[in-house]
Amino acid sequence: MEMPKTIKDVQNAVQDVQESIQDEIASKAVRKSTLKSIQQKKKYRLKKLKADYEAEIREINIQYSNDPERLKAKYAAAEYARNERARARAERRIAAEQKEIALTQNERLLTTSEEVASAIVQGIGVALFIAATAILDTLGIRNGMDFKNITIIFNTLFGVSMILMYLTSCLQHAFTAIVPKIVFNRLSHTFVFLNIGFAYTTYTITKIQGELGWIMFGIVWGLDLIGILFYAIAGKRHQKLNTVLYSLAAVSLFAMVKVLYDVLSTECFAMLMCAAGFYIAGFIFYNLKKVKFMHFVGNLLMLIASVYLFFSLFFIGA
C-alpha cells in the first residue's frame, strides 16, 4: 500500500520541477545565443565575401581599363594612319582616358546596394518623365496660351532631355566596368545642362519676355553650351570648374527672382522655388560620396526636384 507523501516530499518534488524548468530555460538561452552567434558569423562572412567580390571585380575592371594594348587597339585607326599628327592625337586621347580612369578609381566605390538603389531611382525618373512629357505637350496643345508653339517645342525638348538624362544615369549605375561608367556619366551630365537650358527658355521667352528675357536666355544658354563642351571634352579632369559652370547655369535665372515672382502665377512660382530647394539639397548629398547611401539620397532629392520643376511648367500658363 502506497504511503501518503509528507509535506517535505511535496516540497522536494516542486523544487525538482522548478530546477527542471530553469535548466530548460537556460538550455534554450544557450541554444538561442549559439544560434545568434552562428547567424552573426554567417552574416559577417557573407558581407566580407561580397566586399571581396566587389573589390576583385573593381580591380579587374581597372586592370582592363588600364591595359595599354586595349588603349592602343581602341585608337588603332589613328595609330596606323602613317601620320604624325594622327598618332599624336591618339596618344593624347589615350593619356586623357588614363587620367580619367585614375580619377574614377580614386573615388570611393559605391556598393552594389547603392548602385542598385540609384539605378532604381533613375529608372523611376525615366518612367515619370515619359508620362510628364506627354502631359506637358497635351496641355500646351489644348491651352490657348501665348507663345504656344515655343512652349510646346521647349517642353518637349525638356521632357526628352530629362528622359535621356535619367536613362544614361541609370545605365551608369547598372554597369560595373569603368569605361562605360565614364561614358554614361559624361552623357548624363551633358543632359543636365540641356535640361536647364530647355526649362529656363520657357521662363525667359514666354514669361519674362522682352530685352531682359533675351539677355537671360543668352546667359543661360551661354553657360550651358560652355558646360556641355567642357564636360564632353574634359570629363572629370576639371571637376571643380564643371561644378562651378553647372551651379552658375542653375542659379542664373534666380538672379531675377523678383521679376519671376511678378510674372509667374503663385502655383508656378511656388513649385519653381521648391524645385530649387530640393536641387540644392540633392546637390549637397550627391557630392557626399564618401558616406554610404548619400549619393543615393542625392539622386532621390534631385528626382523630387525634377517633379516640382515639371509642376512649375505645368502651371506656367495659369
C-alpha positions in Angstrom: 0.0 0.0 0.0 1.4 3.4 -1.1 2.3 5.7 1.8 1.0 9.3 1.8 3.6 11.9 0.8 4.8 14.2 3.5 5.0 18.0 3.1 8.7 17.6 2.7 8.3 15.2 -0.2 6.0 17.6 -1.9 8.4 20.5 -1.5 11.2 18.4 -2.9 9.1 17.4 -5.9 8.2 21.1 -6.5 11.8 22.1 -6.2 12.8 19.4 -8.7 10.2 20.7 -11.2 11.4 24.3 -10.7 15.0 23.2 -11.3 14.0 21.3 -14.4 12.2 24.3 -15.8 15.2 26.6 -15.0 17.5 24.1 -16.7 15.3 24.0 -19.8 15.2 27.8 -19.9 19.0 28.0 -19.5 19.4 25.4 -22.2 17.1 27.3 -24.6 19.0 30.5 -23.8 22.3 28.8 -24.6 20.9 27.4 -27.9 19.5 30.8 -28.9 22.7 32.5 -28.0 24.7 29.9 -30.0 22.3 30.2 -33.0 22.5 34.0 -32.9 26.3 33.9 -32.8 26.3 31.5 -35.8 24.0 33.8 -37.7 26.1 36.8 -36.9 29.2 34.9 -38.1 27.4 33.9 -41.3 26.2 37.4 -41.9 29.7 38.8 -41.4 31.3 36.2 -43.6 28.8 36.8 -46.4 29.3 40.6 -46.1 33.1 40.1 -46.3 32.8 37.8 -49.3 30.6 40.3 -51.0 33.0 43.1 -50.3 35.9 41.0 -51.5 34.0 40.1 -54.7 33.2 43.7 -55.4 36.8 44.7 -54.8 38.0 41.9 -57.1 35.6 43.0 -59.9 36.7 46.6 -59.5 40.4 45.5 -59.7 39.7 43.5 -62.9 37.9 46.5 -64.5 40.8 48.8 -63.6 43.3 46.4 -65.0 41.3 46.0 -68.2 40.8 49.8 -68.5 44.5 50.5 -68.0 45.7 47.7 -70.4 48.0 49.5 -72.8 47.1 47.0 -75.6 43.4 47.8 -75.2 44.0 51.5 -75.4 46.3 51.1 -78.5 43.7 48.8 -80.2 41.0 51.4 -79.4 42.8 54.1 -81.3 44.4 51.7 -83.9 43.0 53.6 -86.8 44.8 56.7 -85.8 47.9 54.7 -84.9 48.3 53.2 -88.3 47.4 56.3 -90.3 51.1 56.9 -91.0 50.5 60.4 -90.0 52.4 62.0 -87.2 49.5 64.3 -86.3 47.1 61.4 -86.1 49.5 59.4 -83.9 49.9 62.4 -81.6 46.2 62.8 -81.3 45.8 59.1 -80.5 48.4 59.4 -77.8 46.6 62.4 -76.3 43.4 60.5 -76.2 45.0 57.6 -74.5 46.6 59.8 -71.9 43.3 61.6 -71.3 41.4 58.3 -70.8 44.1 57.0 -68.5 43.8 60.2 -66.4 40.0 59.9 -66.2 40.3 56.3 -65.2 42.8 57.2 -62.5 40.3 59.9 -61.1 37.5 57.3 -61.2 39.4 54.6 -59.3 40.4 57.1 -56.6 36.7 57.7 -55.8 35.0 55.5 -53.1 33.5 52.5 -54.8 29.7 52.5 -54.4 28.4 49.2 -53.0 26.2 47.0 -55.1 23.2 48.0 -53.0 24.0 51.7 -53.5 24.3 51.2 -57.3 21.0 49.2 -57.4 19.2 51.8 -55.3 20.4 54.7 -57.5 19.6 52.8 -60.7 16.0 52.2 -59.5 15.6 55.9 -58.7 16.8 56.8 -62.2 14.6 54.2 -63.8 11.6 55.7 -62.0 12.7 59.1 -63.4 12.6 57.7 -66.9 9.1 56.3 -66.4 7.8 59.5 -64.8 9.1 61.8 -67.5 7.8 59.8 -70.3 4.3 60.5 -68.8 5.3 64.1 -67.9 6.3 64.9 -71.4 3.0 63.7 -72.8 1.1 65.7 -70.2 3.0 68.9 -70.9 2.6 68.6 -74.7 -1.1 67.8 -74.4 -1.6 70.8 -72.0 0.3 73.1 -74.5 -1.9 72.0 -77.4 -5.2 72.4 -75.6 -4.5 75.7 -73.9 -4.6 78.9 -75.9 -1.5 80.4 -74.1 0.8 83.0 -75.5 3.9 81.6 -77.3 2.1 78.3 -77.7 4.4 76.8 -80.3 7.6 77.8 -78.5 6.2 76.4 -75.2 5.3 73.1 -76.8 8.7 72.8 -78.5 10.7 73.5 -75.4 8.5 71.5 -73.1 9.1 68.5 -75.5 12.8 69.1 -75.6 12.9 69.5 -71.8 11.0 66.2 -71.3 13.1 64.3 -73.8 16.4 65.6 -72.2 15.0 64.5 -68.8 14.3 61.0 -70.1 17.7 60.7 -71.7 19.4 62.1 -68.5 17.7 59.6 -66.3 18.3 56.7 -68.8 22.0 57.4 -69.1 22.4 57.8 -65.4 20.5 54.5 -64.8 22.9 52.8 -67.2 25.9 54.4 -65.5 24.8 52.8 -62.2 23.9 49.5 -63.9 27.3 48.9 -65.5 30.3 47.7 -63.4 33.0 48.3 -66.0 34.8 51.7 -65.6 34.8 52.8 -69.2 31.0 52.5 -69.8 30.5 54.3 -66.4 32.7 57.2 -67.7 30.8 57.4 -71.0 27.4 57.4 -69.4 28.5 59.8 -66.7 29.5 62.3 -69.4 26.2 61.8 -71.2 24.1 62.2 -68.1 25.9 65.4 -67.1 25.5 66.8 -70.6 21.8 66.2 -70.5 21.7 68.1 -67.1 22.9 71.2 -68.9 20.3 70.7 -71.6 17.6 70.3 -69.0 18.4 73.6 -67.5 18.5 75.3 -70.9 15.2 73.9 -72.2 13.3 74.5 -69.0 14.7 78.1 -68.5 13.9 79.0 -72.1 10.2 78.7 -71.4 10.5 81.1 -68.5 12.7 83.7 -70.2 11.0 83.8 -73.6 7.3 83.3 -72.7 7.2 84.9 -69.3 10.0 87.4 -68.7 9.9 88.4 -72.4 11.4 91.5 -74.0 15.1 92.5 -73.9 15.5 91.3 -70.3 14.2 87.8 -71.3 16.5 87.5 -74.2 19.5 88.6 -72.1 18.7 85.9 -69.6 18.2 83.4 -72.5 21.7 84.3 -73.8 23.3 84.0 -70.3 21.7 80.6 -69.5 22.5 79.0 -72.9 26.0 80.5 -73.0 26.8 78.8 -69.6 25.0 75.6 -70.7 26.9 75.3 -74.0 30.3 76.1 -72.3 29.5 73.4 -69.7 28.4 70.9 -72.3 31.6 71.3 -74.4 33.9 71.4 -71.4 32.4 68.3 -69.8 32.3 66.4 -73.1 36.0 67.1 -73.7 37.4 67.1 -70.2 35.0 64.9 -68.2 36.0 64.7 -64.5 39.5 66.1 -65.1 38.4 69.6 -64.1 35.6 68.6 -61.7 35.6 71.9 -59.7 35.2 74.0 -62.8 32.4 71.8 -64.1 30.7 72.2 -60.8 31.0 76.0 -61.0 29.6 76.1 -64.5 26.7 73.8 -63.5 25.9 75.9 -60.5 26.1 79.2 -62.4 23.7 77.9 -65.1 21.3 76.5 -62.5 21.1 79.7 -60.4 21.3 82.3 -63.2 17.6 82.5 -63.6 17.1 83.2 -59.8 19.1 86.4 -60.1 15.8 87.8 -61.3 13.6 86.2 -58.6 11.6 89.4 -58.1 10.7 89.5 -61.8 9.8 85.8 -61.7 7.5 86.5 -58.8 5.8 89.2 -60.7 5.3 87.4 -64.0 4.6 83.8 -62.8 1.4 82.5 -61.2 1.5 81.7 -57.4 1.5 77.9 -58.1 4.2 78.1 -60.8 6.5 80.3 -58.7 6.0 78.1 -55.6 6.8 74.9 -57.5 9.9 76.6 -59.0 11.1 77.6 -55.6 10.5 74.1 -54.2 12.4 72.6 -57.2 15.4 74.9 -56.4 15.4 73.9 -52.8 15.4 70.2 -53.5 18.0 70.6 -56.2 20.3 72.4 -53.8 19.8 69.7 -51.1 20.2 67.0 -53.6 23.4 68.5 -55.0 24.9 68.6 -51.5 24.0 65.0 -50.7 25.1 63.8 -54.2 28.6 65.0 -53.6 28.9 63.3 -50.2 30.0 60.1 -51.9 32.4 59.2 -49.0 29.3 58.5 -46.8 27.3 55.4 -47.7 24.0 55.9 -49.4 24.4 59.7 -49.5 24.8 59.5 -53.3 21.5 57.7 -53.5 19.8 60.2 -51.2 21.1 63.0 -53.5 19.7 61.2 -56.6 16.3 60.8 -54.8 16.2 64.5 -53.8 17.0 65.6 -57.4 14.2 63.4 -58.7 11.8 65.1 -56.3 13.2 68.5 -57.6 12.6 67.4 -61.2 8.9 66.6 -60.3 8.5 70.0 -58.8 10.0 71.6 -61.9 7.5 69.7 -64.0 4.6 71.0 -62.0 6.1 74.5 -62.3 6.0 74.2 -66.1 2.5 72.6 -65.8 1.2 75.7 -64.1 3.1 78.2 -66.2 0.0 79.0 -68.3 -2.1 79.6 -65.2 
